Amino acid sequence: MTVASALEDLNNAILDIQQADYNTYGRPIRKLATALSDPDLQVINDDLKSKVDFDAFVGNSSKGGMAGSGQLDWPLG
């Protein structure tokens, strides 16, 4: 497989997720996970993950007072 075909699989999985609803999202999510774990994307994935501080992201996000009321603090850019 090439990077181009891996990205095409990734794009197809994203399109499937966009068409899914709460009853049918499971299979497209598994397709997305498979596409993201493609060995041809390993270098790209490693580079992207090295730039993310997940613990700080979660720590800076609000917890909310009620279940489901918390908000993630998404970066602007």
ChimeraX commands (.cxc) that place a marker at each C-alpha (Angstrom):
marker #1 position 0.00,0.00,0.00 radius 0.5
marker #1 position 1.17,3.56,-0.60 radius 0.5
marker #1 position 0.62,6.73,1.40 radius 0.5
marker #1 position -1.85,7.87,-1.28 radius 0.5
marker #1 position -3.95,4.72,-0.96 radius 0.5
marker #1 position -3.76,4.88,2.86 radius 0.5
marker #1 position -5.02,8.46,2.74 radius 0.5
marker #1 position -7.80,7.42,0.35 radius 0.5
marker #1 position -8.88,4.72,2.85 radius 0.5
marker #1 position -8.78,7.36,5.59 radius 0.5
marker #1 position -10.90,9.74,3.52 radius 0.5
marker #1 position -13.43,6.99,2.75 radius 0.5
marker #1 position -13.72,6.15,6.45 radius 0.5
marker #1 position -14.34,9.83,7.26 radius 0.5
marker #1 position -17.02,10.05,4.58 radius 0.5
marker #1 position -18.67,6.93,6.03 radius 0.5
marker #1 position -18.63,8.48,9.51 radius 0.5
marker #1 position -20.28,11.63,8.17 radius 0.5
marker #1 position -23.12,9.52,6.77 radius 0.5
marker #1 position -23.53,7.42,9.92 radius 0.5
marker #1 position -25.95,7.96,12.76 radius 0.5
marker #1 position -25.81,6.86,16.37 radius 0.5
marker #1 position -26.90,3.34,15.40 radius 0.5
marker #1 position -24.42,2.83,12.55 radius 0.5
marker #1 position -21.23,4.68,13.51 radius 0.5
marker #1 position -19.42,1.61,14.94 radius 0.5
marker #1 position -18.25,0.10,11.66 radius 0.5
marker #1 position -16.99,3.40,10.16 radius 0.5
marker #1 position -15.10,4.15,13.40 radius 0.5
marker #1 position -13.39,0.74,13.12 radius 0.5
marker #1 position -12.57,1.53,9.47 radius 0.5
marker #1 position -11.07,4.85,10.60 radius 0.5
marker #1 position -8.94,3.14,13.25 radius 0.5
marker #1 position -7.72,0.61,10.68 radius 0.5
marker #1 position -6.88,3.36,8.19 radius 0.5
marker #1 position -5.01,5.38,10.82 radius 0.5
marker #1 position -2.94,2.37,11.84 radius 0.5
marker #1 position -1.67,1.77,8.30 radius 0.5
marker #1 position 2.14,1.36,8.40 radius 0.5
marker #1 position 2.53,3.84,5.53 radius 0.5
marker #1 position 1.09,6.56,7.76 radius 0.5
marker #1 position 3.30,5.70,10.76 radius 0.5
marker #1 position 5.80,8.54,10.19 radius 0.5
marker #1 position 3.00,11.09,9.74 radius 0.5
marker #1 position 1.13,9.81,12.81 radius 0.5
marker #1 position 4.26,9.86,14.96 radius 0.5
marker #1 position 5.01,13.44,13.91 radius 0.5
marker #1 position 1.47,14.62,14.65 radius 0.5
marker #1 position 1.34,12.83,18.02 radius 0.5
marker #1 position 4.66,14.32,19.09 radius 0.5
marker #1 position 3.12,17.80,18.86 radius 0.5
marker #1 position 0.14,17.01,21.12 radius 0.5
marker #1 position 0.11,17.25,24.92 radius 0.5
marker #1 position -2.99,15.19,25.67 radius 0.5
marker #1 position -2.73,15.55,29.45 radius 0.5
marker #1 position -2.60,19.37,29.20 radius 0.5
marker #1 position -5.52,19.34,26.73 radius 0.5
marker #1 position -7.70,17.33,29.09 radius 0.5
marker #1 position -6.49,19.24,32.15 radius 0.5
marker #1 position -7.38,22.62,30.60 radius 0.5
marker #1 position -10.86,21.47,29.65 radius 0.5
marker #1 position -13.83,22.14,31.91 radius 0.5
marker #1 position -15.39,19.26,33.80 radius 0.5
marker #1 position -18.85,20.77,34.22 radius 0.5
marker #1 position -21.18,20.35,37.17 radius 0.5
marker #1 position -23.51,17.83,35.58 radius 0.5
marker #1 position -22.81,14.70,33.57 radius 0.5
marker #1 position -22.22,15.66,29.96 radius 0.5
marker #1 position -21.87,19.38,30.65 radius 0.5
marker #1 position -18.06,19.55,30.40 radius 0.5
marker #1 position -16.38,21.16,27.41 radius 0.5
marker #1 position -13.10,20.40,25.70 radius 0.5
marker #1 position -10.71,23.32,25.25 radius 0.5
marker #1 position -9.96,22.89,21.53 radius 0.5
marker #1 position -6.93,24.81,20.24 radius 0.5
marker #1 position -7.55,27.59,17.75 radius 0.5
marker #1 position -4.84,26.63,15.32 radius 0.5
marker link #1:1,2 radius 0.2
marker link #1:2,3 radius 0.2
marker link #1:3,4 radius 0.2
marker link #1:4,5 radius 0.2
marker link #1:5,6 radius 0.2
marker link #1:6,7 radius 0.2
marker link #1:7,8 radius 0.2
marker link #1:8,9 radius 0.2
marker link #1:9,10 radius 0.2
marker link #1:10,11 radius 0.2
marker link #1:11,12 radius 0.2
marker link #1:12,13 radius 0.2
marker link #1:13,14 radius 0.2
marker link #1:14,15 radius 0.2
marker link #1:15,16 radius 0.2
marker link #1:16,17 radius 0.2
marker link #1:17,18 radius 0.2
marker link #1:18,19 radius 0.2
marker link #1:19,20 radius 0.2
marker link #1:20,21 radius 0.2
marker link #1:21,22 radius 0.2
marker link #1:22,23 radius 0.2
marker link #1:23,24 radius 0.2
marker link #1:24,25 radius 0.2
marker link #1:25,26 radius 0.2
marker link #1:26,27 radius 0.2
marker link #1:27,28 radius 0.2
marker link #1:28,29 radius 0.2
marker link #1:29,30 radius 0.2
marker link #1:30,31 radius 0.2
marker link #1:31,32 radius 0.2
marker link #1:32,33 radius 0.2
marker link #1:33,34 radius 0.2
marker link #1:34,35 radius 0.2
marker link #1:35,36 radius 0.2
marker link #1:36,37 radius 0.2
marker link #1:37,38 radius 0.2
marker link #1:38,39 radius 0.2
marker link #1:39,40 radius 0.2
marker link #1:40,41 radius 0.2
marker link #1:41,42 radius 0.2
marker link #1:42,43 radius 0.2
marker link #1:43,44 radius 0.2
marker link #1:44,45 radius 0.2
marker link #1:45,46 radius 0.2
marker link #1:46,47 radius 0.2
marker link #1:47,48 radius 0.2
marker link #1:48,49 radius 0.2
marker link #1:49,50 radius 0.2
marker link #1:50,51 radius 0.2
marker link #1:51,52 radius 0.2
marker link #1:52,53 radius 0.2
marker link #1:53,54 radius 0.2
marker link #1:54,55 radius 0.2
marker link #1:55,56 radius 0.2
marker link #1:56,57 radius 0.2
marker link #1:57,58 radius 0.2
marker link #1:58,59 radius 0.2
marker link #1:59,60 radius 0.2
marker link #1:60,61 radius 0.2
marker link #1:61,62 radius 0.2
marker link #1:62,63 radius 0.2
marker link #1:63,64 radius 0.2
marker link #1:64,65 radius 0.2
marker link #1:65,66 radius 0.2
marker link #1:66,67 radius 0.2
marker link #1:67,68 radius 0.2
marker link #1:68,69 radius 0.2
marker link #1:69,70 radius 0.2
marker link #1:70,71 radius 0.2
marker link #1:71,72 radius 0.2
marker link #1:72,73 radius 0.2
marker link #1:73,74 radius 0.2
marker link #1:74,75 radius 0.2
marker link #1:75,76 radius 0.2
marker link #1:76,77 radius 0.2
view
